[in-house]
Amino acid sequence: MSHLARWPISPDALTVTGVTICAVSAVVVFFEYKAELLCFWLGAALFVVGSVLDILDGALARSSGKGTTFGAFLDSTTDRIGEACMLR
């Protein structure tokens, strides 16, 4: 995991990027009625990418020593927001 510490992105930026991608995936799935299979699978793939970024933000914070109390709060809050977007 030490290679994560060399990433030029902050854990908070990774958190915000992940929740943004999860929100975009929810919008893509909403338009499933226009192109059923395309929107469903594209939305699912985007949600997986956003979720993986959410996993990596905590690992990045721990491995780089950039973990903060605000970052922990942001991460736990955006986790629920990302899930709520998909569940709408």
N, C-alpha and C positions, 0 to 999 in steps of 0.2 A: 504493500500500500504506500510505500515511500514515494513512488513515482507520482502519486496524486498531489503530493506537496509541491511539486514543481509546476503545477498548472498555473497559468497566469490569471486565473479567475478566482474571485472570492467565493466562499461558501454561500454567502447571502445572495450573490448574483446567480449562483447555480440554483438556489431555492426558488427565486423569482422566475427564472427561466423555466424550471420544471412545472411550476403551477400555471404559468402562462400557456405552455404547450398542452397541459391537461385541459385548460379552459377552451383552447382552440379545438381540441379533439371532441369536446362536447358539442361545439357548434357544428363540426363536420358530421357527427352522428345525427344531429337534429335534422339535417338535410338529407337523411337517408331515403326519404320518399322520392327524391329526384333521381338518384342512382343508387339503388339499394346495396348491392354488393360493394361497389367502390367506396361509398361513404362509410359503410359499416367497417370494412377492413382498414381503410385509411384512418378512421377515427380510433380504431383499436390499436393500430400501430403507433399513432401519435401518443395515445394514453400510456402505452408501454414505455416509450421514450421519455415522457415526462416523469413517469414513476421511477425509472432507472436514474434519472438526474436527481430525483428526490432521495434516492438511496445514497448516491455518491456525495451529496452535499455534507452529510454527517461524517462520512469517511474522510472527506477533504478537510473538514474543520479539525478533526482529531489528528490526522497525520501531519498537517501543516502548523498546528498550534494556533490556528486563527479562530478557535471556538469562543463565542461570547454568550452571555446570558440573553442578549437581544436576539442573536442568531438562533439559539435554541427555541426561544419563543416564536420567532418567525417561522422556523421549520415546522414546529408542531401545529401552528395555526394554518399555514398554507397546506399542510397535509390534508386537513379536514376540508379546506376550500376546494382543493383539487378533486377530492372524492365527491363532494357535494355537487360540483359542476357536472360530473358525469352522471350522477344519480338524478339530477334535476328533479 
